[in-house]
Amino acid sequence: MAEKGVTCTNCHTPHSAKLNITNEGVCAQCHITSKYSAEKHTFHKAETEASECTSCHMPETTYMQVDPRRDHSWQIPRPDLGKYTGTPNACTNCHKDQSNEWAGEALSKWFPKSNYRHQQHFSVAFYAAAINHQSAADALSYVAQNHTERDIIRASALQRLDRYPSTNTLNALSHAVKKTTMKSSATGLFRAAWASHRLSAGKS
């Protein structure tokens, strides 16, 4: 949402961090409520927690057993990714007795024309790097050079590329340094630069 100009104070009061408007009213500042009703969008009983925007798009995680926080990246639930990466999703976090396949089928029925179904996602590249898959370098390079991704995602891809010195890493780095906002991602750029140095020095 930040890319669209949304800031913290659009939803929260600056000193208390409390919501400016309770519950779905915050979302309705921009989104047409009739378009995102229980019948047309959530497909859960109206006026229940399951039907709230945040339940699906801002799932809560408790850190250190005492610090509950909602995800502010506003991701689309993707149980299809969970089949491959093992990542949690809002659907099976609630429906713990069901599988990712079950959740995926439900979403397919509700949103048959969705552009998000089976869409490429950066998490697959990150997972490939985590398990040292042979496709990791190419996948990370693609993410790092994808200008439709947010800067923090591209920088995270660059950071992971430090283990894969190659021509693709050099290309990803050269693209990143041309983008002003990416220059602030010092850690990712430094690691990618070091990988490139190893490559040019013939130590890869």
Z-matrix of the N, CA and C atoms (Angstrom, degrees):
N
C 1 1.459
C 2 1.523 1 111.64
N 3 1.315 2 116.53 1 -25.71
C 4 1.459 3 119.23 2 -178.72
C 5 1.520 4 111.04 3 -61.60
N 6 1.336 5 116.38 4 -32.54
C 7 1.463 6 120.14 5 179.25
C 8 1.527 7 111.76 6 -63.92
N 9 1.320 8 116.05 7 -22.98
C 10 1.466 9 121.22 8 179.94
C 11 1.532 10 111.68 9 -93.25
N 12 1.324 11 116.45 10 3.56
C 13 1.452 12 119.99 11 177.60
C 14 1.511 13 115.25 12 95.47
N 15 1.326 14 117.66 13 4.94
C 16 1.464 15 120.88 14 179.15
C 17 1.530 16 109.14 15 -76.12
N 18 1.315 17 116.33 16 131.80
C 19 1.460 18 121.07 17 178.68
C 20 1.526 19 110.00 18 -119.27
N 21 1.317 20 116.13 19 172.73
C 22 1.468 21 121.66 20 -177.69
C 23 1.529 22 111.91 21 -54.62
N 24 1.347 23 115.81 22 -43.11
C 25 1.461 24 119.86 23 -173.97
C 26 1.520 25 113.85 24 -74.02
N 27 1.336 26 117.99 25 -7.65
C 28 1.458 27 119.41 26 173.18
C 29 1.536 28 110.35 27 -68.04
N 30 1.311 29 115.37 28 -26.42
C 31 1.466 30 120.03 29 -178.00
C 32 1.531 31 113.12 30 -115.44
N 33 1.339 32 116.50 31 -30.87
C 34 1.464 33 120.72 32 -173.25
C 35 1.530 34 112.15 33 -118.93
N 36 1.327 35 115.13 34 149.67
C 37 1.457 36 119.17 35 170.43
C 38 1.533 37 107.51 36 -75.08
N 39 1.320 38 119.08 37 138.53
C 40 1.464 39 121.53 38 -168.91
C 41 1.523 40 115.85 39 -64.55
N 42 1.327 41 119.21 40 -29.14
C 43 1.463 42 120.32 41 -174.71
C 44 1.525 43 113.68 42 -96.59
N 45 1.305 44 117.26 43 -37.04
C 46 1.467 45 119.96 44 -178.42
C 47 1.521 46 112.34 45 -95.86
N 48 1.338 47 116.75 46 -19.14
C 49 1.473 48 122.97 47 -176.65
C 50 1.530 49 112.57 48 68.96
N 51 1.332 50 116.41 49 7.94
C 52 1.462 51 119.44 50 176.68
C 53 1.527 52 109.55 51 -73.77
N 54 1.331 53 115.72 52 157.05
C 55 1.459 54 119.89 53 -179.80
C 56 1.527 55 110.73 54 -67.31
N 57 1.328 56 116.18 55 140.76
C 58 1.468 57 120.85 56 176.79
C 59 1.524 58 111.04 57 -66.16
N 60 1.323 59 115.49 58 -36.96
C 61 1.456 60 122.71 59 179.49
C 62 1.525 61 106.66 60 -132.09
N 63 1.293 62 117.25 61 142.29
C 64 1.463 63 119.41 62 -175.54
C 65 1.524 64 112.02 63 -74.03
N 66 1.313 65 114.28 64 147.20
C 67 1.459 66 123.97 65 171.71
C 68 1.526 67 113.71 66 49.60
N 69 1.341 68 116.59 67 -130.08
C 70 1.460 69 121.23 68 -171.87
C 71 1.528 70 113.41 69 -69.88
N 72 1.312 71 116.70 70 -11.77
C 73 1.455 72 119.89 71 179.43
C 74 1.517 73 112.40 72 -59.83
N 75 1.314 74 116.72 73 -32.18
C 76 1.462 75 120.88 74 178.44
C 77 1.525 76 110.11 75 -62.48
N 78 1.317 77 116.24 76 -45.95
C 79 1.465 78 120.76 77 -179.12
C 80 1.531 79 111.27 78 -68.18
N 81 1.334 80 115.11 79 -35.12
C 82 1.468 81 120.75 80 -177.06
C 83 1.525 82 113.02 81 -70.42
N 84 1.329 83 117.25 82 -6.40
C 85 1.461 84 119.45 83 174.36
C 86 1.530 85 110.59 84 -62.96
N 87 1.311 86 116.10 85 -29.58
C 88 1.471 87 121.17 86 -178.53
C 89 1.525 88 112.61 87 -119.38
N 90 1.322 89 116.86 88 -35.57
C 91 1.458 90 121.05 89 -173.68
C 92 1.527 91 111.67 90 -96.14
N 93 1.315 92 115.51 91 140.02
C 94 1.465 93 121.26 92 -179.95
C 95 1.527 94 108.96 93 -74.99
N 96 1.316 95 116.66 94 117.37
C 97 1.465 96 120.49 95 -173.57
C 98 1.528 97 113.03 96 -61.53
N 99 1.319 98 117.54 97 -35.20
C 100 1.471 99 119.78 98 -178.45
C 101 1.526 100 111.58 99 -64.72
N 102 1.317 101 116.34 100 -28.32
C 103 1.467 102 120.54 101 -179.34
C 104 1.519 103 111.31 102 -76.80
N 105 1.336 104 116.19 103 -25.31
C 106 1.464 105 120.57 104 -176.42
C 107 1.523 106 111.61 105 -114.46
N 108 1.310 107 116.56 106 36.48
C 109 1.460 108 121.82 107 -179.84
C 110 1.531 109 110.52 108 -76.22
N 111 1.325 110 114.60 109 171.50
C 112 1.468 111 119.73 110 179.09
C 113 1.522 112 111.39 111 -61.23
N 114 1.331 113 116.03 112 -36.42
C 115 1.463 114 120.29 113 -177.34
C 116 1.527 115 112.42 114 -74.35
N 117 1.333 116 117.17 115 -30.81
C 118 1.465 117 120.70 116 -174.14
C 119 1.527 118 114.54 117 -103.63
N 120 1.338 119 117.09 118 -19.61
C 121 1.463 120 116.98 119 -173.24
C 122 1.529 121 115.32 120 -135.03
N 123 1.321 122 118.19 121 -52.27
C 124 1.467 123 118.24 122 -173.80
C 125 1.529 124 112.76 123 -80.98
N 126 1.331 125 116.29 124 -31.34
C 127 1.471 126 122.24 125 180.00
C 128 1.531 127 112.31 126 56.79
N 129 1.314 128 114.92 127 28.43
C 130 1.453 129 122.78 128 171.87
C 131 1.525 130 107.50 129 -125.12
N 132 1.305 131 116.27 130 160.95
C 133 1.458 132 120.21 131 -176.90
C 134 1.526 133 111.00 132 -56.29
N 135 1.325 134 115.32 133 131.51
C 136 1.466 135 120.86 134 -178.49
C 137 1.522 136 111.83 135 -60.27
N 138 1.326 137 115.36 136 148.78
C 139 1.465 138 123.47 137 177.26
C 140 1.523 139 113.18 138 60.71
N 141 1.320 140 115.43 139 32.95
C 142 1.462 141 121.26 140 172.22
C 143 1.530 142 107.94 141 -120.23
N 144 1.310 143 116.38 142 163.72
C 145 1.463 144 120.07 143 179.60
C 146 1.526 145 111.04 144 -61.22
N 147 1.320 146 116.19 145 -34.83
C 148 1.463 147 120.40 146 -179.47
C 149 1.520 148 112.55 147 -64.87
N 150 1.328 149 116.32 148 -22.86
C 151 1.460 150 120.69 149 -177.61
C 152 1.527 151 112.67 150 -96.49
N 153 1.318 152 117.55 151 2.67
C 154 1.458 153 120.65 152 179.26
C 155 1.529 154 111.09 153 -80.39
N 156 1.299 155 116.30 154 146.15
C 157 1.470 156 121.67 155 -179.04
C 158 1.525 157 111.51 156 -54.90
N 159 1.331 158 115.56 157 -43.74
C 160 1.457 159 120.40 158 -174.99
C 161 1.526 160 113.79 159 -66.65
N 162 1.316 161 117.06 160 -25.25
C 163 1.462 162 119.47 161 -177.88
C 164 1.523 163 111.61 162 -64.16
N 165 1.328 164 115.90 163 -35.26
C 166 1.464 165 119.86 164 -179.15
C 167 1.530 166 112.73 165 -97.46
N 168 1.326 167 116.55 166 -36.41
C 169 1.461 168 120.03 167 -172.34
C 170 1.524 169 114.42 168 -103.19
N 171 1.328 170 117.39 169 -11.20
C 172 1.462 171 121.27 170 176.28
C 173 1.525 172 110.02 171 -137.72
N 174 1.324 173 118.24 172 58.78
C 175 1.469 174 119.95 173 -177.75
C 176 1.525 175 111.36 174 -59.57
N 177 1.316 176 115.06 175 148.03
C 178 1.465 177 121.03 176 -175.80
C 179 1.520 178 111.47 177 -95.28
N 180 1.316 179 115.75 178 137.28
C 181 1.465 180 122.37 179 174.64
C 182 1.524 181 107.94 180 -123.92
N 183 1.324 182 116.99 181 135.89
C 184 1.462 183 121.14 182 178.16
C 185 1.522 184 109.13 183 -98.28
N 186 1.327 185 115.02 184 120.84
C 187 1.455 186 121.24 185 -179.33
C 188 1.523 187 110.09 186 -99.07
N 189 1.323 188 115.98 187 139.83
C 190 1.479 189 122.66 188 178.52
C 191 1.528 190 111.49 189 54.24
N 192 1.319 191 116.87 190 25.65
C 193 1.464 192 124.82 191 175.68
C 194 1.526 193 114.12 192 68.73
N 195 1.332 194 118.07 193 -2.52
C 196 1.466 195 119.35 194 -175.19
C 197 1.535 196 113.57 195 -133.38
N 198 1.324 197 117.26 196 -4.52
C 199 1.461 198 119.98 197 -170.62
C 200 1.533 199 111.14 198 -123.52
N 201 1.344 200 117.34 199 85.16
C 202 1.463 201 119.64 200 179.33
C 203 1.536 202 111.33 201 -75.94
N 204 1.320 203 116.29 202 130.02
C 205 1.467 204 120.94 203 179.34
C 206 1.516 205 109.52 204 -136.62
N 207 1.312 206 115.71 205 143.23
C 208 1.463 207 120.84 206 176.29
C 209 1.525 208 109.72 207 -92.79
N 210 1.321 209 114.93 208 143.23
C 211 1.462 210 121.61 209 177.92
C 212 1.527 211 109.12 210 -69.58
N 213 1.328 212 117.06 211 121.15
C 214 1.457 213 121.12 212 -178.52
C 215 1.533 214 112.91 213 -100.18
N 216 1.313 215 117.28 214 14.48
C 217 1.471 216 118.97 215 177.20
C 218 1.529 217 111.84 216 -85.92
N 219 1.325 218 116.71 217 -10.51
C 220 1.467 219 122.55 218 177.53
C 221 1.524 220 112.51 219 51.97
N 222 1.313 221 115.24 220 62.34
C 223 1.458 222 120.74 221 177.78
C 224 1.527 223 111.30 222 -85.18
N 225 1.312 224 116.01 223 155.90
C 226 1.460 225 122.56 224 172.53
C 227 1.533 226 107.88 225 -84.60
N 228 1.328 227 119.86 226 131.11
C 229 1.471 228 120.03 227 177.97
C 230 1.530 229 110.87 228 -55.15
N 231 1.326 230 115.85 229 127.78
C 232 1.465 231 120.77 230 -177.28
C 233 1.530 232 110.98 231 -130.78
N 234 1.340 233 117.57 232 73.48
C 235 1.467 234 118.40 233 178.31
C 236 1.519 235 112.73 234 -62.67
N 237 1.346 236 117.24 235 -21.59
C 238 1.461 237 119.51 236 178.09
C 239 1.529 238 111.21 237 -63.87
N 240 1.340 239 116.98 238 -30.01
C 241 1.459 240 120.05 239 177.08
C 242 1.518 241 111.36 240 -72.52
N 243 1.329 242 115.82 241 -35.21
C 244 1.460 243 120.20 242 -179.31
C 245 1.512 244 112.97 243 -59.75
N 246 1.331 245 117.01 244 -27.61
C 247 1.467 246 120.55 245 178.69
C 248 1.523 247 111.04 246 -60.88
N 249 1.343 248 116.59 247 -31.89
C 250 1.458 249 121.13 248 -174.99
C 251 1.524 250 113.15 249 -101.76
N 252 1.326 251 116.67 250 -35.60
C 253 1.459 252 119.52 251 -173.74
C 254 1.528 253 113.88 252 -103.66
N 255 1.325 254 116.56 253 -15.73
C 256 1.463 255 119.68 254 -178.40
C 257 1.514 256 113.51 255 76.41
N 258 1.325 257 117.17 256 11.33
C 259 1.466 258 120.35 257 -179.51
C 260 1.523 259 110.63 258 -75.59
N 261 1.332 260 117.56 259 149.47
C 262 1.473 261 120.62 260 178.17
C 263 1.515 262 110.89 261 -74.53
N 264 1.314 263 116.38 262 161.48
C 265 1.464 264 121.00 263 174.78
C 266 1.520 265 108.55 264 -145.49
N 267 1.317 266 114.98 265 161.92
C 268 1.463 267 120.27 266 -174.11
C 269 1.526 268 112.60 267 -60.69
N 270 1.326 269 117.24 268 -30.71
C 271 1.469 270 120.50 269 -176.56
C 272 1.533 271 111.46 270 -67.85
N 273 1.325 272 115.72 271 -56.46
C 274 1.462 273 118.81 272 -176.06
C 275 1.527 274 112.54 273 -80.58
N 276 1.338 275 117.89 274 -10.89
C 277 1.461 276 119.76 275 171.76
C 278 1.525 277 110.68 276 -66.03
N 279 1.345 278 115.53 277 -32.44
C 280 1.467 279 120.22 278 176.99
C 281 1.527 280 110.97 279 -91.22
N 282 1.335 281 115.27 280 -48.23
C 283 1.467 282 121.09 281 -179.32
C 284 1.527 283 108.59 282 -90.09
N 285 1.304 284 115.55 283 71.21
C 286 1.469 285 121.38 284 -172.50
C 287 1.527 286 113.25 285 -66.26
N 288 1.327 287 116.00 286 -19.37
C 289 1.462 288 119.13 287 -179.27
C 290 1.525 289 111.91 288 -88.76
N 291 1.328 290 116.93 289 2.19
C 292 1.454 291 120.97 290 -177.72
C 293 1.528 292 110.93 291 -112.29
N 294 1.329 293 115.86 292 165.64
C 295 1.464 294 121.50 293 -176.99
C 296 1.524 295 111.51 294 -101.84
N 297 1.317 296 115.66 295 169.19
C 298 1.458 297 120.47 296 174.95
C 299 1.528 298 111.33 297 -62.58
N 300 1.330 299 115.32 298 -34.93
C 301 1.471 300 119.32 299 178.80
C 302 1.532 301 110.59 300 -63.59
N 303 1.326 302 116.13 301 -41.98
C 304 1.469 303 120.80 302 178.02
C 305 1.520 304 110.66 303 -61.28
N 306 1.323 305 116.49 304 -46.37
C 307 1.463 306 120.89 305 -179.94
C 308 1.523 307 110.73 306 -64.25
N 309 1.322 308 116.77 307 -40.60
C 310 1.454 309 120.60 308 179.55
C 311 1.523 310 112.20 309 -62.83
N 312 1.311 311 116.17 310 -40.06
C 313 1.472 312 120.34 311 178.91
C 314 1.530 313 110.82 312 -65.57
N 315 1.333 314 116.54 313 -39.42
C 316 1.464 315 120.52 314 178.79
C 317 1.526 316 110.55 315 -62.92
N 318 1.320 317 116.64 316 -44.53
C 319 1.459 318 120.28 317 179.53
C 320 1.527 319 111.69 318 -65.64
N 321 1.320 320 115.84 319 -34.83
C 322 1.464 321 119.85 320 178.56
C 323 1.528 322 111.44 321 -64.62
N 324 1.327 323 116.41 322 -35.83
C 325 1.466 324 120.49 323 178.33
C 326 1.521 325 111.15 324 -72.41
N 327 1.319 326 116.40 325 -39.29
C 328 1.465 327 120.80 326 -177.73
C 329 1.526 328 112.46 327 -75.11
N 330 1.334 329 115.24 328 -36.96
C 331 1.470 330 119.69 329 -175.86
C 332 1.535 331 110.02 330 -129.80
N 333 1.330 332 117.23 331 67.75
C 334 1.474 333 120.46 332 -175.22
C 335 1.528 334 113.86 333 -64.27
N 336 1.325 335 117.05 334 -22.73
C 337 1.470 336 120.09 335 -178.27
C 338 1.531 337 112.38 336 -106.38
N 339 1.305 338 117.06 337 16.07
C 340 1.459 339 120.72 338 -177.11
C 341 1.530 340 111.99 339 -63.78
N 342 1.323 341 115.25 340 136.22
C 343 1.468 342 120.58 341 176.95
C 344 1.522 343 112.18 342 -78.11
N 345 1.324 344 116.62 343 -9.55
C 346 1.459 345 120.19 344 -176.17
C 347 1.525 346 113.25 345 -89.22
N 348 1.298 347 116.31 346 -15.55
C 349 1.466 348 119.34 347 -178.99
C 350 1.524 349 110.19 348 -65.52
N 351 1.335 350 115.92 349 124.25
C 352 1.465 351 122.69 350 177.44
C 353 1.530 352 112.55 351 60.84
N 354 1.317 353 117.26 352 19.23
C 355 1.455 354 121.03 353 176.73
C 356 1.527 355 110.11 354 -72.83
N 357 1.335 356 116.54 355 144.78
C 358 1.460 357 119.57 356 177.70
C 359 1.526 358 109.83 357 -58.38
N 360 1.332 359 115.47 358 143.30
C 361 1.466 360 119.22 359 -176.75
C 362 1.522 361 109.02 360 -140.66
N 363 1.324 362 115.79 361 141.08
C 364 1.461 363 120.68 362 -176.37
C 365 1.519 364 113.14 363 -60.27
N 366 1.336 365 117.34 364 -26.18
C 367 1.467 366 120.18 365 -176.26
C 368 1.528 367 111.59 366 -63.21
N 369 1.328 368 117.22 367 -28.67
C 370 1.460 369 119.88 368 178.63
C 371 1.528 370 110.26 369 -66.67
N 372 1.331 371 116.51 370 -41.16
C 373 1.464 372 120.57 371 177.20
C 374 1.522 373 110.94 372 -64.61
N 375 1.336 374 116.66 373 -41.00
C 376 1.461 375 120.35 374 179.95
C 377 1.531 376 110.72 375 -66.84
N 378 1.320 377 115.53 376 -37.58
C 379 1.465 378 119.79 377 178.22
C 380 1.534 379 110.04 378 -66.76
N 381 1.332 380 116.09 379 -40.69
C 382 1.464 381 119.97 380 178.34
C 383 1.521 382 110.49 381 -59.71
N 384 1.342 383 116.25 382 -39.19
C 385 1.461 384 120.01 383 178.02
C 386 1.526 385 110.94 384 -67.83
N 387 1.321 386 116.41 385 -37.74
C 388 1.470 387 121.12 386 -178.03
C 389 1.524 388 111.93 387 -64.09
N 390 1.332 389 116.57 388 -33.83
C 391 1.461 390 120.03 389 -179.91
C 392 1.529 391 111.86 390 -101.58
N 393 1.347 392 115.50 391 7.44
C 394 1.466 393 122.25 392 178.90
C 395 1.527 394 112.21 393 57.10
N 396 1.315 395 115.95 394 43.53
C 397 1.468 396 120.98 395 178.37
C 398 1.520 397 110.07 396 -70.57
N 399 1.296 398 116.92 397 149.92
C 400 1.460 399 121.21 398 -176.66
C 401 1.531 400 113.35 399 -63.77
N 402 1.324 401 116.66 400 -20.61
C 403 1.461 402 120.36 401 -179.59
C 404 1.529 403 112.86 402 -89.80
N 405 1.335 404 117.40 403 -1.38
C 406 1.462 405 121.52 404 -172.23
C 407 1.524 406 112.87 405 -58.93
N 408 1.321 407 117.72 406 -45.81
C 409 1.467 408 120.90 407 -175.96
C 410 1.521 409 111.89 408 -60.06
N 411 1.329 410 116.75 409 -47.81
C 412 1.466 411 120.08 410 -179.64
C 413 1.528 412 111.08 411 -65.72
N 414 1.329 413 116.51 412 -40.37
C 415 1.467 414 120.55 413 -178.97
C 416 1.522 415 110.88 414 -65.44
N 417 1.319 416 117.30 415 -43.36
C 418 1.460 417 121.44 416 179.29
C 419 1.524 418 111.31 417 -66.14
N 420 1.321 419 116.04 418 -39.69
C 421 1.462 420 120.10 419 178.79
C 422 1.517 421 110.89 420 -62.50
N 423 1.323 422 116.04 421 -39.94
C 424 1.471 423 120.00 422 178.29
C 425 1.529 424 110.73 423 -62.64
N 426 1.334 425 116.42 424 -45.35
C 427 1.465 426 120.38 425 -179.96
C 428 1.525 427 110.37 426 -63.25
N 429 1.319 428 116.46 427 -44.21
C 430 1.466 429 121.15 428 -177.33
C 431 1.524 430 112.04 429 -62.21
N 432 1.332 431 117.14 430 -28.93
C 433 1.460 432 120.73 431 -177.30
C 434 1.533 433 113.19 432 -101.25
N 435 1.322 434 115.71 433 2.85
C 436 1.464 435 120.50 434 -178.32
C 437 1.529 436 110.09 435 -84.70
N 438 1.316 437 117.03 436 105.64
C 439 1.465 438 120.95 437 -174.80
C 440 1.528 439 113.27 438 -71.97
N 441 1.309 440 117.64 439 -7.70
C 442 1.468 441 119.15 440 176.08
C 443 1.528 442 111.44 441 -83.45
N 444 1.330 443 116.54 442 -12.44
C 445 1.461 444 120.44 443 178.01
C 446 1.527 445 109.87 444 -83.32
N 447 1.327 446 115.51 445 154.48
C 448 1.458 447 120.01 446 176.13
C 449 1.530 448 110.19 447 -69.84
N 450 1.327 449 115.25 448 153.05
C 451 1.458 450 120.42 449 -176.32
C 452 1.518 451 112.68 450 -57.32
N 453 1.333 452 117.21 451 -38.86
C 454 1.460 453 119.29 452 -177.67
C 455 1.536 454 111.22 453 -66.47
N 456 1.331 455 116.82 454 -31.57
C 457 1.464 456 120.40 455 177.31
C 458 1.520 457 109.97 456 -71.46
N 459 1.326 458 116.77 457 -43.92
C 460 1.463 459 120.86 458 179.77
C 461 1.525 460 110.87 459 -64.68
N 462 1.332 461 116.39 460 -40.14
C 463 1.463 462 119.99 461 178.39
C 464 1.528 463 110.77 462 -65.74
N 465 1.329 464 116.34 463 -36.54
C 466 1.470 465 120.33 464 177.92
C 467 1.524 466 110.86 465 -65.49
N 468 1.324 467 116.35 466 -35.48
C 469 1.466 468 120.32 467 176.33
C 470 1.523 469 110.29 468 -66.97
N 471 1.330 470 116.43 469 -42.34
C 472 1.464 471 120.60 470 177.01
C 473 1.523 472 111.30 471 -60.13
N 474 1.319 473 115.71 472 -41.91
C 475 1.461 474 120.02 473 -179.60
C 476 1.526 475 110.67 474 -59.69
N 477 1.312 476 116.39 475 -39.77
C 478 1.458 477 120.68 476 -179.20
C 479 1.524 478 112.09 477 -75.52
N 480 1.322 479 117.28 478 -20.54
C 481 1.465 480 120.90 479 -179.14
C 482 1.528 481 112.78 480 -72.77
N 483 1.336 482 117.64 481 -9.40
C 484 1.461 483 118.74 482 -177.51
C 485 1.521 484 111.99 483 -62.86
N 486 1.324 485 116.51 484 -18.68
C 487 1.470 486 120.31 485 178.99
C 488 1.517 487 112.43 486 -88.43
N 489 1.341 488 116.24 487 -3.44
C 490 1.461 489 119.98 488 -174.67
C 491 1.529 490 110.63 489 -129.05
N 492 1.319 491 118.28 490 67.31
C 493 1.469 492 120.13 491 178.73
C 494 1.528 493 110.80 492 -64.45
N 495 1.319 494 116.01 493 122.32
C 496 1.464 495 120.68 494 -177.88
C 497 1.517 496 108.97 495 -164.79
N 498 1.309 497 115.56 496 178.33
C 499 1.461 498 120.72 497 175.90
C 500 1.517 499 110.56 498 -62.54
N 501 1.322 500 117.30 499 -37.00
C 502 1.459 501 121.13 500 177.99
C 503 1.527 502 111.11 501 -62.40
N 504 1.335 503 116.28 502 -38.29
C 505 1.455 504 119.84 503 178.21
C 506 1.529 505 110.62 504 -64.50
N 507 1.314 506 115.97 505 -41.44
C 508 1.462 507 120.31 506 177.85
C 509 1.526 508 110.98 507 -62.31
N 510 1.324 509 116.10 508 -42.65
C 511 1.470 510 120.43 509 179.20
C 512 1.527 511 111.11 510 -63.92
N 513 1.324 512 115.84 511 -43.51
C 514 1.466 513 120.06 512 -179.98
C 515 1.521 514 110.76 513 -62.71
N 516 1.324 515 116.23 514 -40.86
C 517 1.458 516 120.98 515 179.67
C 518 1.528 517 111.18 516 -65.26
N 519 1.332 518 116.49 517 -44.72
C 520 1.464 519 119.86 518 -178.35
C 521 1.520 520 111.73 519 -63.73
N 522 1.341 521 116.61 520 -35.29
C 523 1.460 522 119.98 521 176.55
C 524 1.526 523 111.21 522 -68.66
N 525 1.327 524 115.83 523 -38.19
C 526 1.468 525 120.42 524 -176.22
C 527 1.522 526 112.13 525 -67.16
N 528 1.329 527 117.24 526 -42.33
C 529 1.462 528 119.42 527 -175.45
C 530 1.530 529 112.41 528 -71.34
N 531 1.323 530 116.94 529 -14.33
C 532 1.464 531 120.33 530 177.35
C 533 1.522 532 111.80 531 -80.38
N 534 1.334 533 116.26 532 -14.99
C 535 1.451 534 120.75 533 -178.06
C 536 1.531 535 108.58 534 -99.36
N 537 1.313 536 116.82 535 116.85
C 538 1.464 537 122.05 536 -173.07
C 539 1.521 538 112.77 537 -53.59
N 540 1.333 539 117.28 538 -46.32
C 541 1.460 540 119.87 539 -176.32
C 542 1.523 541 111.85 540 -69.21
N 543 1.319 542 117.08 541 -22.94
C 544 1.454 543 119.58 542 178.68
C 545 1.522 544 111.35 543 -76.33
N 546 1.309 545 117.75 544 -23.18
C 547 1.457 546 120.76 545 -178.50
C 548 1.525 547 111.79 546 -63.52
N 549 1.328 548 116.20 547 -23.75
C 550 1.463 549 119.61 548 179.83
C 551 1.523 550 111.82 549 -76.18
N 552 1.327 551 116.78 550 -12.55
C 553 1.467 552 120.45 551 179.83
C 554 1.523 553 108.47 552 -83.76
N 555 1.314 554 115.95 553 68.37
C 556 1.458 555 122.57 554 -168.15
C 557 1.525 556 113.18 555 -59.94
N 558 1.322 557 117.40 556 -44.30
C 559 1.460 558 120.41 557 -174.79
C 560 1.515 559 111.36 558 -63.08
N 561 1.330 560 116.47 559 -49.00
C 562 1.453 561 120.43 560 -179.39
C 563 1.511 562 111.73 561 -61.81
N 564 1.325 563 117.02 562 -43.53
C 565 1.458 564 120.93 563 -179.45
C 566 1.531 565 111.64 564 -66.92
N 567 1.335 566 116.45 565 -40.63
C 568 1.459 567 119.73 566 -179.80
C 569 1.526 568 110.71 567 -62.61
N 570 1.312 569 115.67 568 -45.02
C 571 1.465 570 118.90 569 -178.17
C 572 1.520 571 111.25 570 -65.60
N 573 1.348 572 116.22 571 -41.13
C 574 1.459 573 119.17 572 177.93
C 575 1.522 574 110.39 573 -65.01
N 576 1.340 575 117.11 574 -38.14
C 577 1.458 576 121.08 575 178.80
C 578 1.525 577 110.87 576 -63.93
N 579 1.346 578 115.64 577 -40.57
C 580 1.460 579 119.41 578 178.69
C 581 1.521 580 110.63 579 -64.70
N 582 1.340 581 116.10 580 -39.52
C 583 1.465 582 119.68 581 177.31
C 584 1.522 583 109.94 582 -61.84
N 585 1.319 584 116.45 583 -40.29
C 586 1.460 585 121.01 584 179.80
C 587 1.529 586 110.46 585 -65.98
N 588 1.340 587 116.21 586 -37.57
C 589 1.454 588 120.56 587 177.70
C 590 1.523 589 110.26 588 -62.52
N 591 1.310 590 115.77 589 -43.18
C 592 1.475 591 119.57 590 178.41
C 593 1.507 592 110.41 591 -61.14
N 594 1.341 593 115.53 592 -38.48
C 595 1.459 594 119.87 593 -179.89
C 596 1.521 595 110.51 594 -65.33
N 597 1.337 596 117.02 595 -48.66
C 598 1.451 597 120.91 596 -176.62
C 599 1.525 598 111.60 597 -67.88
N 600 1.335 599 115.59 598 -27.40
C 601 1.469 600 120.01 599 179.61
C 602 1.532 601 112.10 600 -83.48
N 603 1.331 602 115.01 601 -4.26
C 604 1.459 603 119.16 602 178.28
C 605 1.498 604 114.40 603 75.30
N 606 1.370 605 116.15 604 24.95
C 607 1.467 606 119.89 605 -178.08
C 608 1.525 607 112.20 606 -103.11
N 609 1.318 608 116.94 607 7.34
C 610 1.456 609 119.62 608 -179.11
C 611 1.514 610 109.33 609 -81.59
